[in-house]
Amino acid sequence: MIPSFSVDHRAIIPGIFVSRTDEVGTGTVTTYDIRLTRPNKEPAIDVAAMHSLEHIIATFLRNDPDWKDKIVYWGPMGCLTGFYLLLKGSREPREIYDLILRAFQAVGQSESVPGATAKNCGHYLMHNLNMAKWYAAIFADYLIQNAGKPEIFEYPKTERLITGDGQQFFDS
């Protein structure tokens, strides 16, 4: 089982979490889970809004003067509850709080979706800027209201039964 499936999705709340850290070549790459909604408790994010958030925030991140050289990847989770952010280096979630907050706040200032053309996008008609702004505003407000709470920075872990001989049992 991969590490992201060891997280108890019944206990996840919106926030900024380290999913994994990998040694790649001569450096470290950290994967962060940026959760906007509670899995299995709230509806999935609208697909067209998710697509617009992906474009706008990817553009923001790759143009941020302090972070652009550290960005490896920004993209949606298949379950449509949030995004993956891969960064060079190893930082605690609190260290990227300001970056994530600014990225979601920037969505509200967007007048268009970057790259939403047939030439630049694989499904250029599947965008919804207004809904993207709505989701972004809710998440940015949530981050501001909960910035002092450690649970928005620490993923809950599923406890696994381990036998005396070291075998681990997983959910089926």
Disulfide bonds with the S-S distance in Angstrom:
none
